[in-house]
């Protein structure tokens, strides 16, 4: 009978968590970039003098 290798399972779980966290961070970064780009374009139009 084999003894379960809990350290291997734990390591795999930690790696999965890190990967998921990194993917989430990248998604947030992309979302942030898009939200920054859109309002800047709108602000430029509004800040131009009409005269």
PyMOL commands that set and color helices and strands:
alter all, ss='L'
color gray80, all
select helices_A, chain A and resi 6-47
alter helices_A, ss='H'
color red, helices_A
deselect
rebuild
show_as cartoon
